[in-house]
Amino acid sequence: MDFDFTDDQESLRDATRKWVEKGYDFARRASIVKAGGFSREAYGELASLGLTGLCISEEDGGLGMGPVEGMVVMEELGRGMVLEPFVQTLIASGVLSGHAPQAVKAAWLPKIASGESLIVLAYQERAARYQLEKCEAKAASAQDGWALTAIKSIVPAGDQANAFIVPAMADGQMALFLVERSATGVTTHGYGTQDGARAAEVTLDNAPAVLITLDGLTALEHAIDIGIAATCAEAVGVMDRALAVTVEYMNTRKQFGVAISSFQALRHRIADMKMQLELARSMSYYASLKLNAPAEERRRALARAKYQLGVSMRFVGQQAVQLHGGIGVTDEYIVSHYFKKLTQLEMTFGDTLHHLGEVSSRMQDTAGVFA
């Protein structure tokens, strides 16, 4: 089996990496954090590279690429800890392409592909934790479609997005809807998140909505799995840079007249970080390759991947800080931001303990050994 990336995928990686290195350095990122954690200009630059249409069909104005290309891009964006929620663009592209009626696709997919519209998933509720089937949002039939009443929490760039994908209960079953931020009955309260990005509480009060699908739980699970795969790839990029910065620091920091990279105990810790990074990388590949598998197989695979990534993120982040010493926790030094990013990613779309439970509950009689 050929595990090499194609020339097109390598070109995509190179273009994204060059933008991150030249157009999204640490100083620019810090200025975006200071301005609120989201830059429409930076998001527009991603669109100008064609990335916002990455997984949208050519008929709808996109590039018609797939999960592996999404993984390649997310790794590179992770290296720069890009704040703009590109994960949400991949989710919206996948959900609308796979579950929406043709009229909704025609209205929104070209806008997503061009970067004109940012659509984000608004699914988290205070009482739900990570259980997707728990939903208190209500949808009622209205004269022109549907009206939604809901409170959704920690919505990425919720006060900046153009529209939301919202799960709500309709006639006793979960359905998925699209709600424009400018619609009547929609209010948002934005705030900064721990990693410097932006989120919002979104309140819907009989807000007009367009139906995406009545099979809402299936579509929501698909959306979350896209998010998990993208988050895994992003985390690999963050860990890769955290390890590189730590090695560079150890090669320059001297103790007792020699570089601390010569100390055997510290070299062993670097080796352990590298091992965790490569475990994470292989499971990220596994997650992306399983995105188009049947639902049960996909859900099981994504839970496995997120569990391993959670373990690796925690280990690599903590070791990076500890090997730097006191400077590793200062806001002025980049490694502290890698640590905060990894800590937040570990809890995104289900934390490590949650996915350990998912892996356990989805085990078959063979526990996967002979499956």
N, C-alpha and C positions, 0 to 999 in steps of 0.2 A: 504494500500500500504506500502511495506517495504522500508524505506529510509536508512536502515543500509548498511554500506559497507561490502562486502564479506571478508572472511579471506584472499583471495589472494590480494585483494585491500589493506587491512590493512598491509599485509606483504610488498607490494610494497611501501606503504607510509613509513613504518618503515625503509626499506633499503635505500630509498632516503634520509630520514631525517638523518640517521646515517652518510651517506656520506657527507651531507652538514655540519653537526656539527663537524665532525672529519677531513674531507678532504678539506673543503672550508670555513674556518673561515675568519673573517674580515681581518686578517693580510695577508692571501694568496690572498684574493680578491684585497686588496690594491696593492700588488706586481704585480698582473695581470694588473690592471689599469695602473700602472707605466710603464709596459712593452708594453702597446699599447691597452689593452682592450679585448684581446682574447688569450686563451691558448689552443693550440692543445692537450697538455697533459691532461688538465682538461676535454676537450671534449672526449678524449679517455677513461677517467675514467667513464664518463657517458655511453660510449659504452660497457665498460667491465661489467657494471651492467645490460646490456641488454636494456637500455632505448632508444637507438637510433633505435631499431627495435620494439619498443613498439606497434605501430599501423600498422605494416607491417605483412602480412600474414605469417604463418609458412612455406608455400611453397616457399616464397621468402626470408627466413632466419630470419624472425621476430618472435615476440611473439603472434601476432594475437589478440591483445587486442583492446579496443575501446576508445571512448571519455571520459568515466568516469575515466578510468585508466590514460589517458592523463591529466585530471584535477587534479587527486591526485598527480601526479608527479610535475606538474607545481606549485601547492600550496607549495610544499616542496622546490622547487628550488627558488620560490619567497621569502621564509623565509631567504634564504642565499643570495638573490640578485645575483644569478649566472649570470655571464656576457655572457657566451657562449650561442649562439642563439638557444636554444632547441626548441623554438616556431617554428623556421624555419624548423627544422627536422620534426615536426608534420605536418606542411603545405606540405612539399615536399612528405611525406609519403602518405598523403591523396589525393593530386592532382594526383600523378603518379598512385597510386592504383586505383583511381576512374575514371581517364580520359585518361591515356596514352595507346597506343597500346602495345601488348604483348612484342614486341621486346624491347621497351624502358623500360618496367617494368623489364624484365629479365636482362637488362644491368645495371640498376641503383639501383633498390630496395635492392638487396643483399649488395651492397656497402654502402648504407645508413644504413642498419640494422647493419652491422659490425662496423660502424664508420669510414670506410675507406674514404667515401666521404661525404662532407657537401654541401648540395644544398640549396640555399636560393632564396626567391622570390624577383625579381627586377622589381617592378611595378610602383613606384612613379616617376612622372614627374613634372617639375616645374610649369607648367600651369594647372595641373589637380586638385590640392588640394586633396580632398577625393573622387572625382567623378571618379568611376572606368571606365565608358564608354569613358572618354576622354583619348585618346592615340595618340601620334604623332609618335611613333615608327613604322617603315616600314619593311615589310618582302617581299622579292622578290624571285621568283623561281630561283634556281641555278641548275647547272649540277648534283650535288650530293645531292640536297635537297633544302635548303632554306638559304638565306643570310639576316641578320638583320642589320639595321642601327637605332641606338637609343642612347639616353642619359637617364640613370635612376639614380635617386638620393636616398640618405639615404638607401643604400642597406646594410642590416645587415652583418657585417664581409665580406663585398664585396671583399676586397683584400686578403682574406684568404680562401674563399669558393672554392670548386672544380668546381661548375657549378651554373648556374642561371636558374630559371624559369622566362621567359620573355614574357609578352603580347605585341603583335605588330599587326598592320593592314595588312591583306593579302587579296588582291582583294576586298577591301571595307568592310571587316568584321574583327573583332578581333579574333585572334588565339593565342594559347599559344605554346611557344617553349622552348626547353632546349638548353642552350649555355654553353660550357665548358670555364672556365676562361683561360685555356691555349691555346684556339683557336686563330688563326690569326685574327687581327682586334679588339681584346678585350684589352682595357686599363682600369686600375682602379686607383683611387686616394683615399687612406684611410685616416681616421681621427677619433679622439675620439669623443664620444657623451657626452651629459650632464651627463648621469648617470655613465660614466666611461667605457661603452662598446665601440664597434668599428663599424664603418660603412664606406661606400665608395661611391663615384660617379663612375658609370660604363658607359663607352662609347663603343659602338659597331659600327664598320665601316665595313659593309659588312661581318660581322662575320658569319661563318658557323653555322647552327642551325638545330636541329632535331625537327620535328613537334610533339607536344603532342596531341593537338586537335584543330580542326577548330572552335569549339564552345567555343571560348576563353572567352567570357564574363561570361558564365555560370560557367566555371571552375575557373575563377578568383574570382567570387563571393563566390564560395565554399571555395577557398583558404583563402580569407579574413575572412570568418565566422569561419573557423578553428582557424585562428590567433586571432580573437576576443575572442573566448571561452578560448583559452589558456592564453591570456593576462588577462582575467578576473580572472582566477584561480591563475595566478602568482600574481596579485594585492592583492588577498585575503591573500596570504602568506606574502606579504610585510606588509600589514596593520596589520595582526595578530602580527607580531614581533614588529612593531612600537608601537602598543598599549601596549604590554608586557614590552618593554623597558621604556615607559613613566610611567607606573604604578610602575615599580621598582624604577625609579628615584624619583617619588613622595613619595615613602615609605622611602627613605633614606635622601632626601633633607629636611632640617629643617629651619623653620622660626619662630621667636618668641619662640624658645625652643621646638617646636613640629614639627612633620612631616607634610609637606604640604598636604599629602593625607587626613589629618583630616579636611581640610577646605571644608565646604559644597559646595561652589560655584565651586571649582575645581573637587570635586567628581561628580557633575552634568555634567561637561564637559567630564569626563571620561565615564560616562554613555551614553552620546550622541555619543561618539566615538564608544563604544561597539555596540550601536544600528545601526550605519552606517555600521560597520563591518559585522554584522549579516544580514542586508539587502543585502549587497554586496555578502555575501556567498550564500544566497539563490538564488540570481539572477545568480551567477556563476554556480550553480547546474542546474538551468533552462537552461542556455545557452548550457551547455554540453549535457544535455538530449535532446535538440532540434536539435543537429547537424545532425542527420539522418532523420529529418522530411523533407517533400516536400519543394522545394526551397522557395516558397513565405512565407510559415509558418516559415521556418528557418530564413530567412532574417529579418522578422518582430521581431522574438524572440531575435535574436542576437543584433538588434538595441536597443531593450528595455533593455537588459542586460548591454550593453556598456554604455548606458545613466546613469543607476543607479550606475554602477561602477565608472563612471567619477565623479558623485556627491560625492560618498563616499570617493574616493581617495583624492579629493581636501580637503574635510573636515578633514579626519583623518590625512593627512599630515600636514595641517596647525595647527591643534590643538596640534599635537605631538611636533612641533617646539615651539609653543607659551608656552606650559606648561613646557618646559625645560628652557625657557628664553634664555639668550645669548649663552649658551653652545650649544643650539640646532642648531645653524647655523655654527658651526666650522667644518672644514674638518676632524679634528681628532676624532670627536665624531660620532657614527654610525647613530644617528637619522637624521642628515642632509642628509645622503646618502639615507635613506628611503624616505625622502621628495623629493629628486631629482628623485629617481626612480619612485615614484608615479606620479610626475609631468610629466615625460616622458611617462609613460604608459597611462596616461589620454589622450594623444594626438596620441597614436599609433593606427593605423587602424581606424582613425576617432575620432575627439574630441567630447566632450559632446554636444556642440551646433549642430554639424553635425548630431549626432545620435538622438537628439531631433527632428530635421527636418525629419529624416528618420522615426521615430516613427509616427510623425504627418502625413506624406505623405502616410504611409501604413495603417492608420486607416481605418477600415471598417465603415459601417453605424452605427453599434452598439458601435463603439470606443472600441471594445474588451470586453465590459462589459458582453455580453451574448454569446460571441463566444466560 
